[in-house]
Amino acid sequence: MYKEFQDTTVLFGANAPFVEELYEHYLVDPQSVPEEWRRYFDALRQGPGPEQEVPHAPIRAAFEQMAKMGPVRFVKTGTDDGQRQVGVLQLINAHRFLGHRVADIDPLKLHEKPRVEELEPATYGLTEADLNREFNVGSFRGLEKQTATLREILDALRQTYCRTVGVEYMYITDTAQKRWLQARFEPVHGKAKLTVDQQKRILERLTAAETLERYLHTRYVGQKRFSLEGGESAIVALDEAIRVAGRHGAQEIVIGMAHRGRLNVLVNVLGKPPAMLFAEFEGKKAEELTAGDVKYHMGFSSDVLTPGGPVHLSLMFNPSHLEIVNPVVLGSAYARQQRRDPAEAKDQVVPIIIHGDAAVAGQGVNQEVLNFAQTRGYGVGGAVHIVINNQIGFTTSDPRDLRSSTYCTDVFKMAESPIFHVNGDDPEAVAFVMQLAMEFRKEFKKDVVVDIVCFRKLGHNEQDEPAVTQPLMYRRIRQHPGTRKLYADHLVQSGVIASDDPERYIQEYREHLDRGELLYNPVVANVVRKHAIDWTPFIGQEYTDECDTSIPAPEYRRLAERLTTIPEGFVLHSRVQKIIEDRRAMGLGEIPADWGFGENLAYASLVAQGFGVRLSGEDVGRGTFFHRHAVLHDQNRERRDEGTYVPLQNIQEGQAPFYVYDSTLSEEGTLGFDYGYAITEPNQLTIWEAQFGDFANGAQVVIDQFIASGEAKWGRLCGLTLLLPHGYEGQGPEHSSARIERYLQLSAERNWQVCVPTTAAQIFHLLRRQMLRRVRKPLVVFTPKSLLRLKEAGSPMEDFLHGGYRTVIGEVEELAPKKVKRVLLCQGKIYYELLAYRREKGIDDTAIIRLEQLYPFPAEALNAALKPFAQAKELVWVQEEPRNQGVWYWLLSRQHLKNELGRGRRLLLVARPASSSPAVGYLAKHVAQQKAVIEGAFGPIEAD
């Protein structure tokens, strides 16, 4: 059996991580490993003795090479002592790796603990006779001496790794992080040493959490609140997190969570007045919003007192899509960090995200945010994750259907985050691991997880009967006295409090609730926050399309010169060199400006005027279609992380910042992040660009539940701009349509702007308008692909020097109005195809008008453009999208053209046939369809 174990166990020689752990023991005390291993490690380090640490990379590489060669055997030492010593070190490492598997973390005792052979001394050839034998403990810090009996070692290991905390961390690559955790976890055997005051505070927090839930349950019978009962230790965890963060210099904490326990967090953590919550239960509105939202989706902010001073807490608004708030939290935290000294920013602003067990494992946005957690444009120095693990998810009746992984938190291992699984019935352990988590995040600036294993006393909501599908679990829950009662009894038995104190705590809290007050109110008033943003100038502003966004000619030339100045010795790619040379000519007015120039000029003018710009998305530095080149690359660079130059960061001294970040391959996560950034920073133009507009459907939940409706539901202003490449050029179903119809369907109450600019000057004015007006509403821009280099879409210098964004562009050629019988209305690139066909055929009885803004619908501007052609009897909407997509049905349903009809005038349609797919994949069919649309616009049209 022992030989079989040697060949197969994940902890023996063929496993590089274990051998590396053996090396860790060697570094602490060379005598703790057998002589043969000691000589081997000495040789690897090219010198005897562990007097100083060496880089682990060559050591790890050697171990990996050993693993490729198959199982490794220890050379016999001639005595059994060496083998026993190795067995003890393996036993220590086994507990570090796998102790969590048998830890006492389930308060309901629902799951039978597995027998883990690697945790048994016999697995390593150790017997009862060895229990009183002394061994070297290597790097284990759970004993105050370097040698101890096996009995002492085993007892210390089990106390440390197998009680009410199960910790996973041995998969972390960085040795310093593992040592840090061991140094803080092992000496105290994974258990907190609390003062009497700390214990009383924990009981007070548990009392507040439980009493609020029971009070609401009896006062508002049957109303949904998504109770926290069974998971009250989450309030202890948050309280500890905030206090530790404040002690370490945090000034702001941004919190995200779903609805489970949200009301409890609002009242008992953020200090929301109970009277305000009661009013929401009674249907009273705190403010007049066009839609509003249910009480367990609402956000809140306050300043609370901590041992380190006041800390501002912001609980983000969140729809019922559970985990989708997570990137929003990170984006908001990132924006707040940007206002601070980079050396302190990540310590001063801390994101905390609270998950449910089913959602954290089940929703893919978590993988997306972990993937970009350490990147330049999205890294916030790690988030602290708290899982309220009620072991049931929603109504899953069989644990085999919950997930495929051992734990709901296994996704975090991709980021090498340490994970603390803790029994919710041990609130002291919860507080202890929460402190460790906060300090780990501060030290290493990476994500860390606290998984509070608890239960859900009631159903998914208060009207649900969970025992129908979970009879065993709810039999156990009915027998459970509650975490508060267990802890109160413990403190009474320990002599910390008197026997009547627990009931007195409850009564005092209820009396204050009766008055709509808090017994313990953490909120402090009149805190002046240095980095706070004043949103007052943007609140209550009337929407308007009008805005002069022009710049003077000298400024145009100056900005163009700065955009095309390249550092000496910086070698551009020949194609990019040609683009820069053309832009110099554009800056002098010698040739029309193209789209890339107009867009870059807009950014340059904004940063020069004090408005920052953040541009992110896949391949945004260059631009998917090779048009932007905001980031230039030296062709002679020797390192991948050097040799770039960003002209927009070098416009002038004291300019506003320009940030440009190529994102990971993500839509939902990155768009949610940029939404969070934009609702936190109104003085920067925040732009998210989809690689193709089609791909934005991967982030539809962010668009639907935040961007389109955030102001109506929560009163949240947001100036986020979406650039969505759109246009039918034969690239198939997923590279043609940004789904204009979806955005128009969501358009109401002037919630955002939907625009389709078609010239270089138009994109210039549109981007500037987004910042120069005091209106902060989302802007959805359907940007072109083929137009980026189309000569006709270029703009003369004059177009940048006067006026602003034109919501409608009327007929541009000299037509005799009385001869015009038909007016074509369109948007986007099809305009240029219609114009080319009209010129080619010499047609002079058909006018063409472009709608450059679809919402808010520019009725007055369209009426002015149509006025010269009042006698035309046919208005024709022309679109390259299928008739059941694009603008057509929205145009009809909203009756935007009703004032232009009548008097014998008809409204007609030319479009592709209705289709379930946005575009065809066969090039020949695409060409035929496009030809039919263009020709059909000028030929006979049958009315529907």
N, C-alpha and C positions, 0 to 999 in steps of 0.2 A: 504493500500500500504506500509506504513512504517513497519508494522509487517511482511509483506512478504519480504521486503528488509532485515529485521533483520535475517530472517531465511535463506536467500539465498546468500546474498552478500559475496564476497570473502574478504571483509574488516571487517566483524563483528566477534562476539565472537568465533564462531566455527573455525575461521581461525587463527591458531597459529601465523603466521607472523604479522598479525595486532595487536594481543594482545601484542606481543613482542614490537611492535612500541609504544603501549600505555605505556609499561614499560619504553621505552626510554624517553618519555615525563616525566614520573614520576621521573626518575633519574635526569633530568635537574631541574624540579620544582615539588615537590610532590603536590603542590596546583593546578597544572594544570589538575589533574585527580580527578574524584569524590571520595568522602570519602570512599565508599565501596571498590573501586579498590585500594585506597591508603592503606587501612587496609589489603587487600589481598596481595599486594606487600610487605608490611612490614612483614607480616607473612612468606611469601616465603623466605625473606632475613633473617629471624630469628632475627629481630631487627628493631627498628623504624628508620626512617629518611634515606636520601640518602647521608650521609656524605662521604661514599667511595663506589667505584664501587665493584661489586662482579662478580664472574664468571657467564656467562649467561647459561651455560649448564643445571644446575638444574632448572632455570627459564623456559628455552625452553622446557625441558622435562615435566614440569608441564603443560605448554600450550598445548603440544601435547596430553597429557592425557586428558585435557579438550576437545580437538577437537574430540577425540574418543568417548566421552560421548555425543556428539551432540551439537546443538546450545546452546550458553551460553547467559543468560540474565543479564543485569544490574539490580540490586535491585533498586527500586524506592527510590529516596532521600526524597521525601515529597514535593519537589519543582521542577520546570522545569529547574532551573539554572544548575543543574548537568547534565541533559540530553543535554542541549544546549552546555555545555562545552565539553562533550564527542563528540557531533556532530562536533564541530569545530576541535577537534583533529583528528577525522576521515576524515574530509575534507582535512586537511593538509596531512595526510598520503595518501589519495586518489590521490592527485596531485603528491606525490612522486612516487606512484605506477604507475599511469595511465596518468599523464599529457602529456606524450609523444604522446598519441593517438590523441590529438587535437593540437599538436604543429605545427607551421607554417614552415614545413621543405621541402615542395615541391615547387621549383621555378616555375614550370609550372602550378600549381594549378589544376592538372588533377583529383585529387581524392577528393571527397566530404568528409569533416571531419565528423566522426561519432559523434553521440550524446552519450556521456558517462555519464550515470546517476550518477555514483559515484562522478563526478566532480561538481555536482549541489548541492548548499546548501539545497534546498528543500528536497533532498533525506534523509537528516539527521534531518528533522523537523525544519530547520531554515527558517525564513521568511524575507520578506522585512523589517519588524519591527525590526529585529535583526541586520540590517546592521550597525547601529550606536551604538550598544551595545558593550561593551568591553569584551574581553575574554583573557584568558591566552594562549599564543602561544606555550607553551610546549617547544619542542626541535627545533622548526622552527627558523632558523637563518636569515630569510629574512627581519626581522625588527629589529631596534636598541633598542627595548624595549620589556619587557616581557609580557605586556598586550597591546592590540590594538583593534580597532573596527573591526567587521567582514568585513566591507567594505575595510579597510586597509589590513587585512589579505588576503582577496580574491584577491585584486589587486596585492599584492606582490607574491602570489602563481602563478597567471597567468603570471605575468612578468617573474617569475623564470622558470617555467616548461612548459609553453605553447607558447613561442615565437619561435625564429628560432633555438633553440636547444631543442631537446627532449632527455632526459637522462633516461636510464634504469639501475637500480642498486639495487633495493630493494630486489631482490632475493639473494643477497650476504649474506652468513651465518655470516661472521665475522663482528661484530658490529663496530669494529674500522675502517674498510674500509668504511662502510656507513657514519660514523660520519666524516671521513676525507673528503669525497666527499661533504657532506652537508656543512661543514665548509668553503669550497672553492667555492661552487657553489651558495649557497643560499644568502650570504650577498651581492653579486654583482648582484643578480637576473639573473644569467646565462649569463651575458654580460660583455665583456672585457672593460677595461678602458685603452685606448691606448694613447700614446703620438703622437704628430704631426709627428715625425720622423718615428714612427712605422706605422702610416697610409700611409705615403709616400712610405715606403718600400713595403707594401702590394700592393699598386697600381703599383709600379715598377715591382713586381713579376707577377701580372696579365697581365701587358702590355707585358712583355717578353714572357709569355706563349701564349697569343693570337697572338701576332705579329709573332712569329716563325711559328705557324701553318698556318697562312694566307700567309706568305712568301713562305713556302714550297708548299702550294696549288697552287700558281700562277707560281712558278719557275719549279715545277716538276708535271705538270698537269697529273692527272689520276694515278699517282704512289701510291701504297699502303703505308700508313704511320700510320694508326690507330690513327687518330687525337684525341687530348684531348679537342677540342673545345666544350664548354658547361660544362666542368669539370676543368676549369683552376684553381679553388681554391685548387686543389690537389697540385699544385706547392707552393701555400701559406702554405699549411699544412706541406709539406716536409721541406720547408725552416724554418718554426717555429720549427719543431721537431729537426732538426739538430742544430739549435742555442740553444735551451733549453738543448739538450743533451750535447753540448759542455760546456755550462755554468755549468752543474752539473758534469763535470769531464769525460765525454765520450771521448775515444781516437779513437774508430773505430765504424762505423755503417755499418752493412751488410744489403743490400736492395734486396728484391725480388719482381718482378712484372711481369705481362704478357705484351702483346704488346700495349694495349691501353694507349697512352700517354708516351710510353717508350722513344721515340726520344726527347720529350720535357724534360723529366727528365734527360736524358743524357746530354743535352746541358745546360739547365737552372738550374739544381741542381748540377750535377757533373762537369760541366764546360768543357764538351767535345767540342773541337774547331768546330765551324760550318763548317769550310773548310773541316774537316775530314768527317763530316756527308754528305756534298755535294758530296764528292768524292764517298761515298758509293751509293748515289742516281745515280751517273753516272757510276756505275759498276766498279770502280777502287778498287783494292785490297790493303789493308794496309799491309797484310802479306800473305805469301804463305802457304795456308792450302790445304790439299788434297780435302776437300769438301767445307769448309766455311759455312756461314749461312746468312740468310737475315738480313738486318740492324736492324729490330725491335726485333731481338732475342739476339743481341749482348750485352755483358757486358762491364764494364768499371770501372776503379778505379782512385781516385784522392785524394789529400789532400786539404781540404777547410778550410777557416778561420772562426772561430766562436768567440763569446764573451769570451769563455774559452780557446781559443787557437786552433791550427790546429786539425782537425778531419779527419781521413782517411775514405773515403767512398768507398764501394765496391758494385757495382750493379752486381748481379749474372747473368750469361748467362741463358736463359730460352727458351725451345722449345715452341711450340704452345699448349702444354697441360696445359696451364694456371696455375692452382694451384699447379702443381707438383714441382715447384721450392721451395715451402714453407719449406718442411723438409730439403732441401739442404741449404737454408739460415740458418736454425737453427743449422744444423750440422757444418757449417762453423763458425758460431758465437761461438758455444761451443768449437771448437778447439782453437779459438783465446783466449777465456776465460781461457782455460787450461794453457796457458803460463804465466798467471798473478797470483798475490796474490789473493787467493780465497776470501779474505775479500773485495776486490775492483773489482774483475773481471767482475761481472755482471753489475756494473755501468760503467765500462770502455769500454765494448763491448755491443752494443745495436742492436738487429735485428728489422728491420722495413719491414713489408710485405704489399704490395699493392694488393688489390683484385678487381675483377669485381663483380657486384651484382649477376649475374646469376651463376658465377663460385663458389663464396664463399659458396652459399647455395647448389649448385648442385654436387660438387665433394667431395667424401668421404675422401680424404686425409686430409681435414681440421679436421674432427672428430678424425682421428688417431693422428695428431700432438697435438691437444688439450688434448687428453687422456694421452699422455706421457709428457705433458708440465711441470709437477712438479715432475717428477721422477728423481732419482739420475743420471742416465746415459744420460739423454736427456734434463734436465731442464736448461734453459738459463736465468732464472730470468724474464721470460715473454717476449713476443714480442709485438710490437706496430703495430696494424693492421689498415690500412686505406682502406676503401671501396670507390671506384669511382662508385657510384651508379647512373647509367644513366637511371634507371627505365625501361629498355627494355631488358637487357640481350643481346641476339643476334638478332633474328628477331621475337621473340614471339609476336604474334598479339593480344593476349587476356591475360590480367593480371591474369585471373583464371588459366592459364597454367604455370605461372612463378614458383610457389612453393606452398607448403602447409602451410607454417608458415606465420605469420604476417609480419615479417621483414626478409630480406635476411641474417641478422646477428644473427638470433636466435640460431644458433648452438653454439655460444660462451657462451651462458648461461650455458652450461654443465660445463664450467670451471669457472663459476661465475665471468666472466669478465664484468666490467662496459662498457656500450655501449652508445656512444654519437651520436645521429642522428642530423645532422646539415644541414641547408639550404646552398647549395653551392653559392647562391647569396648573402650571408652575410659573406664575407671573414674575417671580424673581429671576428665573432663567430667561424669560422673555426680555426683561429689562437688561439683563447681563449681555445677551447676544446682540441686542439692539445697540448697546454702547460699543461693543466690538465692531459691529457693522459700520457705525458712523465713523469710528476712528480708522478703520481699514480704508474706507472711502477717502478720508482726508489724507491718509498717508500715501495711498497708491493711485488715487484718481481713477478708479474703475468701479464698475457695478458690483454690488454685493446684495445678497438675498437673505431675508429672514422668513422662513416658512413656518407660520404659526398653525400647528395642527390642532384643530378644535372641532366644533360641531355646530350645527344649525338647529336651534331649539324648535323653531317653528318651520313652516313650509317655505317654499321659494318666496311667496308673499303671504300675508296674514290670512288670506282667504283659501290657501292651499292646504290639503291634507296629505302630508308626506308619508304617513304610515301605510297608505295604500300600496305603495311600491317599495317601502323600506321598513317592513315590520320589525325586523331584528334591531336595526339601528335605533328606531324610535322607541323600542322597548327599553333599550339602554339609556336613551336620553331622558325618558320619563323618570328613570331611577337616579339620574344624576342630580346632585344637590345644587350645582352651579359653581362656577369658578370662584365667585365672590365668597360664597358660604365656605367652601373648602379653605380658602386662604384666611378668612376671618377666624375660622376655628383653629387654624394653625397658629395664628398670632396670639389668640387667647391662651392656647395650651403652652405657648412659649413664654407667656407672661409679658408680652409686648403691649397688649391692651387689656382692658377690663372686659368681663364677660358681657356687659351691657353696651359696650361701645359700638359693636356692629349695627345693632338696631337703632341706636341714637344717630349714627351716621346716615342711615336711610331716612329716618324721620326728618332730620334737618334738611336733607336734600329735597324731599317732597314738599316741605313747607315753602321752600324758596320757589319750587316749580309752581306751586299754587299762586304765587305772586308774579309769575312770569319772569323770575330772576334765576340767576345761578348762585349756588352756595359758594363755589370757588370760581371766580371770574378772572381768567388770566389776561384779559385785555387791558392794555394801557392806552391812554388817550393822548392826543396832541404830540405824537411822535413826528419829528421832522426828519424825513428821509432824503438824504443828499442826492440819491440817484433816482428818485421818483420822477415819473413822466406826468406832465400836466396835459390831460386830455380835454380840458375845458374848451380850448379854441375849436375843437372838432365836434363838440356835442351840440345837437340841435341845429346844425347847419342845413339850410335848404339846398336841395340838389339843383345843380345847374350845369348845362353843357357849355356855357360861355366861359372862356378863359383865354387871355392873351398869353400865348406860350412862345412868342417869337423871341429872338435874340438879336442884338445889333450886329451889323456887318463886321466891325473890328473884333468882336468877341467870337463870331463864327470863324474868322480866319485864325485867331489865336488858339482856339480850342482845336481846330484842325491841325495846326502846327504841332501842338503838344501830342496829339494822337498819333502823329506820324514821325515823331522823333525817337530814334532808336539808339541805345548806348553804343559807344564806339567799340568796335571789335565784336559786336553781337551779330552773328551770322544767321540770317533768315533763310528758310526754305525758298527756293526760287519762285514757287507759286505765291507764297505769302509776300515775298518781296515785291511782286507785281501788284498785289492788292494794296500794299502800303504806298507804292508809287502812284497808283490811281487815286488813292485817297488824298494824296498831296495835291493832285490836280483838282480834285473835287473841292478841296479847301480853298483853292484859289479861284473857284468858279469857272474853271476851264472846261470841265465836263460835268454832266448831271451827277448828283449824288445818288449812290445806290443804297439799298436797304441797310447793308452792314454799316455804312458810313453814317446814315441817318440815326440808326439805333445807338451807335457808339457816341455820336455827337450829343444825343439826348442825355446819356449818362454823364458825359463830361460836363455839360452845362449844369446838371443838377448838383454834382459834387462841388462844382465851383460856387454854386449858390448856397451851399451849406446843407444840402440834402444827401444823406448817405444812400448807397445802393447795395443791396444784396441780391446777387443773381446765382441761382443754383439749379441743378438738374443734371441729367446725363449728357456729358460732352458739351456743356454750355460754354466752356472757355473758348474752344474753337468754334462751336456751333455744329450741330449735326450735319448741316448742309454746307459747311465750309464757308460761312459768310461772315461770322462775327469777329473772330481772332482778337478777342479781348485779352487773351494770354498768348504771348509770343514765345517761341522756343528757339534757343540757340542750337544750331545744327552741329556745333563743335563741342557741345558739353560732354563731360566725362562721367557725370553722375546723374541718376534719374531725378534726384531731388534738388538739383541745381539747374541754372541756365534758363530761367524763365524771366520774362519782363512783362509787366502789366502797365501799359501807358496810362490807363485810367486812374492808377494810383500815383501818378506823377504829373497831374494837371497843374497844380500850383501849391505853394506853401500854405499850410493851414486849411487845406481842402477837407471836405467831409470824406469819410472812408468809402472805398469801393471794394466790396468783397465779391469774389467769383469762385465758386466751388463746383467742380465736377462731382456729382453725387455717386453713391453706390447705385447699383441697378435696382431701383426701388421707386415705386410711385406712391403707394399708400403711406408709407413711413415718412418719406421725405416731404410730401405735400402737407401731411399733418404737422410736421416739424415747422415748415415755413408758415403755416397758418398760426401756430403758436408764437412764432417770432413776430409776425405782422400785427397780431392783436396786442402785442407788448411794446412795439416800437413804431409809433405813427410818423416819425420824422425821417424814416428811411423808406425808399422804394424797395419793397420786397418782391422779388420775382421768382416764380417757379416755372421752369420750362419743361414740357414733355418732349421726349425725343421725337415722337410723332404724337399728334393730338389724340390719335386712336388709343394710345396707351394710358391716357388719363382715366379710362374706365377701371383700371386697377386701383384707383383711389376714389371710386365713386362715393364711398361712405363718407369720406372727408368733405367732398363737394356737397353732398346732400345735407349732411347733418351739422356741418360747421359753416362752411363758406357761404352757402346759399341762404341759410336760415338762422345763423348765429345772432344776427341783430334782432330779428323778429322774436326769437325765443328768449334771449338772454340780454339783449341790449348791448351786445358786444360790437363795437366798431372795428372795421378791419379794412386795410388798404391793400391787401394781397393782390398781386397781378399774376395771372396765368397766361403763359404764351403756349398756344396749342397749334402746332403746324397742321394745316388742313388744305386739301386740294386733290382733285382727281387727275392723276398723271399716269395711270396704268400700273400702279405699284401693288394692287391687290386689296383685299378686304380689310387688312389691318394696317395699311399705310396710306389711307386715302381720306378718311373722315374722322374728324374730332367730335362728331356727333352733335352738331349745332342744335339739333332739335331738343336734346336733353337739357341744355342750358336755358333754352327759351322756355321750355315747360316749367322750369324752376323760377322763372322771372316773374316777380310780382312785388308790389309795395316798394318799388324802386330799391330793391335789395342789392342790386349790383349793376354793372355795365357790361354789355356784350357788344364787342366791336370787331369790325373786319377791315382794317386799313389796307389800302392797296398801293400806296406810294411811300417812298423814303421819307418825304416830309411828313406824311400822315403818322407814321410810327414815331417820329421825332416829337411831334406835337402831342400825340396821345400819351406817351410816357411822361412828358413834362406836365401835362394837365393833371395826371394822377397825383402829383405832388403839390403843384402850385395852388390848386383849389384847396379850401379848408374842409373838403368833404373826404371822408375816409370810408369808401365802399369798395368791395372787390371789383376787379377789372378782369374780364375774360376776353382775351384777344386771340382770334383765329388768324394765325400768321401764315404767310405763304411759303412755298418751297420753290417752285419754278420762277416766281416773281423776284426772287432775291437777286437775280442777275439779268432780269428782263430790262432791256433798254428803256422801253416805254414806261416802266414803273419807276424810273429814276425821277429825280426832282431837281430843278434848277436852284441855284443858291437863293434866289429871290423868295422861294416858297418857305424858307426857314426864317426869313427876316420880318415877316408880317403875319398877323392873324393868329389862328390857332387851329385846333382839330375841327375838320369839317365832317359833320355827322352824315351829310348827304352831299355827293358831288354830282351836279347836274350835267347836262349835255355839254361836251367840251369842244365840239366842232360847230362850224357855222352852218346850221340848217335853216331853211325857210320854215318858220313855225306853221304857216298855213298848209304846207305840203305834208306835214307829219300826220300820219294816220294811226300810227302805233307807237307806244312808248314801252320800251323794255325796262323792267326793274330787275336788278340783280345785286349780288354781293360777291366779293372775292375775285379770284383770278379769271373766272369765266368772262368778266367784263372785257378783258383784253382780247379774248378769243372772239367775242361778239364784235368788238370794234374792228379787228383785223378782217373778219369776214365781210362786214359792211363796206369797208374800204375796198376790199378785193372785188366785190360785186358792184360797187358804185351805187349802193342803195342810199337814197336821200329822203325817204318818207318814214323812216323809223329812228326815233331818238332813243338814247340809252342813258339811264340814270343809275348811279351806284348808291346803295345804302351802306354807309361806312359804320353806322351804329344801328344795331338792331333793337337794343333795349338800353335805357328807356327809349321807346319808339320816337324818332324825331319827326313828328307829324308836321310841325310848322315848316321845318326845313324841306321836307318832301313836298309839301304843298307849294312852296316857293319854286322848287325845281320843276314841278309839273305845270305851273301857271302859264308859261309860254305856249304850251301845247294843249290848251283847253279844248280844242276842237278834235283832238285825237280820240277815236271811239274805242280803241283797244288798249287796255293796260295788261301787259303780259309779265307775269313773274317767271323769270328764267333761273333755273338752278341745275347744277350738275349732279346733285344728290338725287336718289330715287324719290318719287313723289311722296311716299309715306315718311320720308325723312327730311332733313334740311329745314328750311324756313316755312314752307308752304302751309302746312296745316296750322301752325301757330299764327301765321298771318291771317288766315281765314277765321280762326276761332276768336281771335281778339278783335276782329273787325277793324283793323287798323286803316284799311283803305275805304271804309264805308263813305267817307266824305268826298272821296274822289270818284265814286261811282254814281250811277244815276244819269239822267239826261242822255240815255242811249249808250252810255259807256259800259263796256264789259270787262270783267277781270278774268284773264285766261292763264293757263299754266303750260310751261314747257319744262319737262324734267325727264329723267330716266324712269323706266317703268317701276312700279312698286316692287320692293324686294325685301326679303328677310336679311340679306347680307348688305352691308353698306356699299360694296363695290364688287365688280367681277374680278376674277383672277386671270382670265385669258386676255392677253394684250390685244389680240385682234378684235375681240368683242368689246373691249374698252374703247378702242379707236372708233369702232362703228357706232357705239352708243354716244360718244362725245360728238361725233360728226352729226348724228341725228338731232341732238339737242341744239347745236349751233344752227344748223340749217332750218330746223323746225321753228326757231325763234323768228325767222324772217318769212316763213312760208305760211300756208293756210293752217289754221288751228281750230280744232273742234272743241266747242265748250263741253264741259262735263255735264 
